[in-house]
Amino acid sequence: MQCCLNEEGEFAVSMFNVELKKVVDSSYDIELGYELYDKLVEDIKNGLVGKIGKFAVVTDDIVEPLYARPIAEKMTEAGYFVKTFVFPNGEKSKVRATKEYIEDAMLESGFRRDCCIIAVGGGVVTDLAGFTAGTFGRGVPFINYATTLLAAADASVGGKTAVDTPLATNLIGLFNQPKKVYIDINAWKTLPERQLRSGMAETIKHACMADREFFVFLNENMEKIYSFDKAACEHVAECNCRIKYSVVMKDELESGLREILNLGHTVGRAIETVSDYKLLHGEAVAIGLAAQAHLSRKLGYMSDDDVSAVESLLAKAQLSAKIPEYIDREELVKKLYTDKKVRNGKLRFVIQKGIGSVVCFGENVYATPVDEQTAREIISEM
Ligand SMILES: NC(=O)c1ccc[n+]([C@@H]2O[C@H](COP(=O)([O-])OP(=O)(O)OC[C@H]3O[C@@H](n4cnc5c(N)ncnc54)[C@H](O)[C@@H]3O)[C@@H](O)[C@H]2O)c1
C-alpha cells in the first residue's frame, strides 16, 4: 500500500482489493455400520485425509478403553504416528479449559499443522474435538467416530462444533465439517440406558419435525430399538442421518431452514444449563419438545391428539416431559434469552405443525416471536 501527496497536497491513500473468492467443497460421507475400525484405517490408507501420517485421537475416559484404544492400536499397527488425548467424560468437560488442555498436550507431543484429529465418542467429544481441529494450527482436518445414539442422530453430522460457557451451552464455536463420519451402531450396546434414552430424544425430534412415518415407526418399535434389534436400530440410524443431512445440505450455516433442527431446544437448552447439567442434553430436549408442542397447540398448529401423541411417544421412550421441581421457573424464563434464535431481544421458537412437520412463517423463516408471558405460561404447564 502506498501513501503519497495528491495535487491538493492532501494525503491520498491507495486502496487494494484482496480478492479471495472461494469455491469450497466440504462434502463428506457418513458410513453406518458395526465396529468400523478397519474401515477407518482402510479409508485413511486410501487418502481420506491426504498424505497425513500423524493422528490425535481425542476421546473421554469412558470411551477410551472401549472404542478409542482399538482404533489407536489399529492405526499404530498400520504404521501411523498416533497419540490419544483423554478428558473426563460428561458435559462439564465441554468447555474452553478442556480445549486448551488438548491443544497444549498436542503441541507438547509434537503435533503441528500436518496432523488430523479423530474424535471418538459422543456429542461432547465430537463438538469439542471438531472445534479444536478448527483452530489448531489454524485448522486441521478431523474425522468423527460416533459412539452414542445422540451423536449418531445429531451431533456428529452437520459441522456444528462448540464449547459451553457459564452463561449457556454451545456459545463459542465454529462451523467445521468433518472429513467423514462413522456411526458405529454396535457401540449403542454399551451405552448406559439413560444415555440411550437421551439419544432417543433427538431421534423423536427428527420424527416430530420431518417424518410422520418415522414417528409411527418409533411408536411401534421402541422396545425393539431399546433391545438392540438389528433392523430396528439400522432404520433409526438411517432415518436420523437422512433427516439431519438433508437439512444441513440446504442450509449449512443456519441462515434459515437449519433452525428447524432447533425444535424443542429453546426450552431444552435453557433447562440443561439451569439444571447445572444434572439433566442430560436429550432429557432436556425431551421436555423442550413437550413444551413446544403445548405452545404449538396454543398457537393453533397442533391438536390435543397431536400433543398427546408426542407426550406418549416420549413416555414410551422413558423420557420425562415434566420440568423437575428443583428448576427455578423464573430463572428458566430468564435463561431462554440466551438462545441463539433471540432477535432484537425477542424470544423466537420453532413450532411443530401436526406430526412430522414444522411451521414455515415466511420465505426461509422457521421461528416465530413468542412473548415472555406466553413462554412463562407454557413453562408453568410443564
Ligand atoms: N453439534 C451438533 O450439531 C449437536 C447436536 C446435538 C447435540 N450436540 C451436543 O452433544 C452433546 C451430547 O451428546 P452425547 O449425549 O453423545 O454426550 P457425551 O459425549 O457426553 O456421551 C454421553 C456419555 O456416554 C459415554 N459414552 C459414549 N459412548 C459410549 C458407549 N458407546 N458406551 C458407553 N458409554 C459411552 C460418554 O463417556 C458420556 O459419559 C451435548 O454437548 C450437545 O450440546 C451437538
The ligand as an ORCA input file, in Angstrom:
! r2SCAN-3c Opt
* xyz 0 1
  N     -23.045    -30.364     17.060
  C     -24.324    -30.613     16.999
  O     -24.977    -30.413     15.971
  C     -25.009    -31.187     18.200
  C     -26.309    -31.666     18.104
  C     -26.897    -32.236     19.222
  C     -26.190    -32.320     20.411
  N     -24.929    -31.828     20.482
  C     -24.153    -31.930     21.724
  O     -23.940    -33.303     22.019
  C     -23.693    -33.423     23.411
  C     -24.436    -34.608     23.946
  O     -24.006    -35.765     23.262
  P     -23.866    -37.175     23.993
  O     -25.070    -37.474     24.750
  O     -23.386    -38.145     22.979
  O     -22.742    -36.822     25.061
  P     -21.386    -37.468     25.575
  O     -20.323    -37.390     24.572
  O     -21.135    -36.825     26.883
  O     -21.733    -39.003     25.820
  C     -22.597    -39.373     26.845
  C     -21.923    -40.314     27.859
  O     -21.834    -41.614     27.300
  C     -20.498    -42.108     27.392
  N     -20.312    -42.938     26.209
  C     -20.139    -42.527     24.935
  N     -20.185    -43.573     24.108
  C     -20.355    -44.672     24.872
  C     -20.524    -46.048     24.591
  N     -20.591    -46.492     23.344
  N     -20.674    -46.905     25.621
  C     -20.682    -46.439     26.905
  N     -20.570    -45.150     27.237
  C     -20.425    -44.271     26.221
  C     -19.640    -40.891     27.477
  O     -18.434    -41.182     28.138
  C     -20.521    -39.948     28.285
  O     -20.387    -40.239     29.667
  C     -24.111    -32.113     24.035
  O     -22.955    -31.398     24.376
  C     -24.847    -31.388     22.938
  O     -24.759    -29.997     23.017
  C     -24.333    -31.279     19.409
*
